[in-house]
Each structure stands twice: as structure tokens, then as C-alpha cells.
Amino acid sequence: MTERINYECLPVITGPYVHATKYNKTLFVSGLTAYGTDAQNLDLIRQCEEILSQLNRILEQEKRSKNDLVKLTIFVRDISLLASIREQLFKFYEGYLPACSLVEVSSLVHPDLQIEIEAIVALESSV
């Protein structure tokens, strides 16, 4: 069974999608951005902090830990800030490194946005 979820603790969805979809003991998190938050007009680093906070709220809602992060895909408009992004990610992961892709893009859905992160989360331990 597929379950589509919008989290009240996240910014309101304004497009034709949901925050996440549960399927086969896996949570697929849509691209999270700073859109609709206080960080929307700030730099990439502040937007990254906001997005990681959103992802943390999702993990809390789902009663999962960072160890359950399977894969992140990160889209940035300025790859030259990679060192700062990596620093934030290392802190966020707390040693539980997931698979990850980072791609530089020319633009995102709104001109204010500098970064977008999507995630895949395991909803059941494999042990």
C-alpha cells in the first residue's frame, strides 16, 4: 500500500506533490527547500540548515534516526560552496553516512532558492 504524506511541521505545499510517500517500508521524501520559510531569502548555507532541520523533523515524526537515512540527493546552484555544505552534512549525519549525490543546477523552482535536498529513509531495520 502506498501512503502519501504532508507534514504539518513543514512549510505548506504549493505544488502538485506531497512532502513524502511511504511505499514498501521506505519513505521517499520530496525535494525539500527553504521556500516559505524565514531562510528563503538567505544564502545557501542558511537554506541548507533550514532543509536539514526539516529533514530532522520528518525523521522525528516517523520515529526514525539518522542511521535510517539511505540516500540523499542534493541540488545546488553554486558548487563552489561545497566545502561548507559538506561541513553541515557531516554534523547532521552524526557519523551515519548515507549514499549521496550532489549536483549543480542552473536554477530551482523559485529564484530565491539555492539548494534542494531529497531523501530516502528506511522505515524498518534490516537487522
C-alpha positions as CSV (number, residue, x, y, z in Angstrom):
1,M,0.0,0.0,0.0
2,T,1.2,3.5,-0.9
3,E,0.7,6.3,1.6
4,R,1.1,10.0,0.7
5,I,2.0,12.4,3.5
6,N,2.1,16.1,4.1
7,Y,3.7,17.0,7.4
8,E,2.1,19.9,9.5
9,C,5.6,20.7,10.8
10,L,6.9,21.6,7.3
11,P,6.1,24.6,5.0
12,V,2.8,24.3,3.2
13,I,2.9,22.5,-0.2
14,T,2.1,24.9,-3.1
15,G,2.6,22.4,-6.0
16,P,1.2,19.1,-7.3
17,Y,3.1,16.8,-4.9
18,V,3.3,15.7,-1.3
19,H,6.1,16.0,1.3
20,A,6.7,12.3,1.2
21,T,5.4,8.9,0.0
22,K,5.7,5.7,2.0
23,Y,6.0,2.5,0.0
24,N,7.3,-0.9,0.8
25,K,8.9,0.0,4.2
26,T,10.6,3.0,2.6
27,L,9.9,6.8,2.9
28,F,10.6,8.8,-0.2
29,V,11.0,12.5,0.7
30,S,10.3,15.1,-2.0
31,G,12.8,17.8,-2.6
32,L,12.9,20.0,0.5
33,T,13.7,23.7,0.1
34,A,13.6,26.9,2.2
35,Y,10.6,28.1,0.2
36,G,8.0,29.7,2.5
37,T,10.5,29.8,5.5
38,D,12.5,32.6,7.0
39,A,15.5,31.3,5.2
40,Q,14.1,31.6,1.7
41,N,15.9,34.9,1.0
42,L,19.1,33.9,2.8
43,D,22.3,32.3,1.4
44,L,22.9,28.7,0.5
45,I,24.3,27.8,3.9
46,R,21.3,29.1,5.9
47,Q,18.9,27.4,3.4
48,C,20.8,24.2,3.9
49,E,20.4,24.5,7.7
50,E,16.7,25.0,7.2
51,I,16.3,22.0,5.0
52,L,18.3,19.7,7.3
53,S,16.1,20.9,10.1
54,Q,13.0,19.9,8.0
55,L,14.5,16.5,7.3
56,N,15.2,16.1,11.1
57,R,11.5,16.9,11.8
58,I,10.5,14.2,9.3
59,L,12.7,11.7,11.0
60,E,11.3,12.6,14.4
61,Q,7.7,12.3,13.1
62,E,8.4,8.9,11.6
63,K,10.3,7.8,14.8
64,R,13.4,7.1,12.8
65,S,17.0,8.1,13.3
66,K,19.8,9.5,11.0
67,N,21.0,5.9,10.8
68,D,17.9,5.2,8.7
69,L,18.8,7.7,6.0
70,V,19.6,5.6,2.9
71,K,20.2,8.2,0.2
72,L,20.2,11.9,-0.2
73,T,20.2,13.8,-3.5
74,I,21.3,17.4,-3.2
75,F,20.8,20.1,-5.9
76,V,22.8,23.3,-5.5
77,R,23.1,26.4,-7.6
78,D,26.7,27.1,-6.6
79,I,29.0,24.1,-6.3
80,S,31.9,26.4,-5.1
81,L,30.3,26.3,-1.6
82,L,30.8,22.5,-1.5
83,A,33.1,22.6,1.5
84,S,30.6,24.5,3.6
85,I,27.8,22.1,2.6
86,R,29.9,19.1,3.4
87,E,30.7,20.5,6.8
88,Q,27.0,20.9,7.6
89,L,26.3,17.4,6.3
90,F,29.0,15.8,8.5
91,K,27.5,17.4,11.5
92,F,23.9,16.5,10.6
93,Y,24.7,12.8,9.8
94,E,26.3,12.2,13.3
95,G,28.5,9.5,11.8
96,Y,25.7,7.7,9.9
97,L,26.8,8.4,6.3
98,P,24.2,7.6,3.7
99,A,24.7,7.3,0.0
100,C,24.6,10.8,-1.5
101,S,24.7,12.6,-4.8
102,L,25.3,16.3,-5.2
103,V,24.5,18.1,-8.5
104,E,25.0,21.7,-9.5
105,V,21.9,23.1,-11.3
106,S,21.3,26.4,-13.1
107,S,18.1,27.1,-11.2
108,L,15.5,25.7,-8.9
109,V,11.7,26.2,-8.8
110,H,12.0,29.8,-7.3
111,P,14.8,32.3,-8.0
112,D,15.4,32.8,-4.2
113,L,16.3,29.1,-3.7
114,Q,19.9,28.0,-3.6
115,I,19.6,24.3,-2.6
116,E,17.1,21.4,-2.6
117,I,17.5,18.1,-0.9
118,E,15.5,14.9,-1.4
119,A,15.9,11.8,0.8
120,I,15.1,8.1,1.0
121,V,14.6,6.7,4.5
122,A,14.3,3.1,5.7
123,L,11.3,2.6,7.8
124,E,12.3,-0.8,9.1
125,S,15.7,-2.0,10.3
126,S,17.3,-4.6,8.2
127,V,18.7,-6.4,11.3
